[in-house]
């Protein structure tokens, strides 16, 4: 379940950012942004730990983190920075597009 949640949230960040770069707004971008931003708020208010990590460890996982399973350690520890940067980039592009439509 933890892996599926990670994949879903990472996918939402990528979809939102890709839509922003391509200049496409719509329902898909809105849903993806909602999921990604909600997870960002939950992650940030939970001392930068996914709430599923302690649960996975309680259920017997040696390490409750997901990223270290699939990614090299150097990338794994940077997932919050990389994901956050992509999300901010998407927000910036969407805001710029909205601003351009509004003023002109």
GIJO-V935286 format. One record per residue. N is the residue number from 1. RES is the residue in one letter. NEAR is the number of other ideal C-beta (glycine too) atoms within 10 Angstrom. Layout:
N|RES|NEAR / N|RES|NEAR
This chain:
1|X|9 / 2|X|17 / 3|X|13 / 4|X|9 / 5|X|15 / 6|X|20 / 7|X|12 / 8|X|14 / 9|X|19 / 10|X|18 / 11|X|13 / 12|X|24 / 13|X|25 / 14|X|16 / 15|X|18 / 16|X|27 / 17|X|25 / 18|X|15 / 19|X|20 / 20|X|23 / 21|X|12 / 22|X|10 / 23|X|11 / 24|X|12 / 25|X|16 / 26|X|8 / 27|X|7 / 28|X|13 / 29|X|20 / 30|X|13 / 31|X|13 / 32|X|23 / 33|X|22 / 34|X|12 / 35|X|18 / 36|X|26 / 37|X|15 / 38|X|12 / 39|X|21 / 40|X|17 / 41|X|10 / 42|X|12 / 43|X|17 / 44|X|11 / 45|X|9 / 46|X|12 / 47|X|6 / 48|X|8 / 49|X|12 / 50|X|21 / 51|X|12 / 52|X|16 / 53|X|16 / 54|X|13 / 55|X|13 / 56|X|18 / 57|X|13 / 58|X|9 / 59|X|10 / 60|X|7 / 61|X|15 / 62|X|6 / 63|X|10 / 64|X|18 / 65|X|18 / 66|X|22 / 67|X|19 / 68|X|14 / 69|X|12 / 70|X|11 / 71|X|13 / 72|X|9 / 73|X|9 / 74|X|7 / 75|X|12 / 76|X|14 / 77|X|13 / 78|X|14 / 79|X|16 / 80|X|14 / 81|X|9 / 82|X|12 / 83|X|22 / 84|X|16 / 85|X|13 / 86|X|18 / 87|X|22 / 88|X|12 / 89|X|15 / 90|X|24 / 91|X|16 / 92|X|12 / 93|X|19 / 94|X|21 / 95|X|11 / 96|X|12 / 97|X|14 / 98|X|11 / 99|X|10 / 100|X|10 / 101|X|9 / 102|X|7 / 103|X|6 / 104|X|5
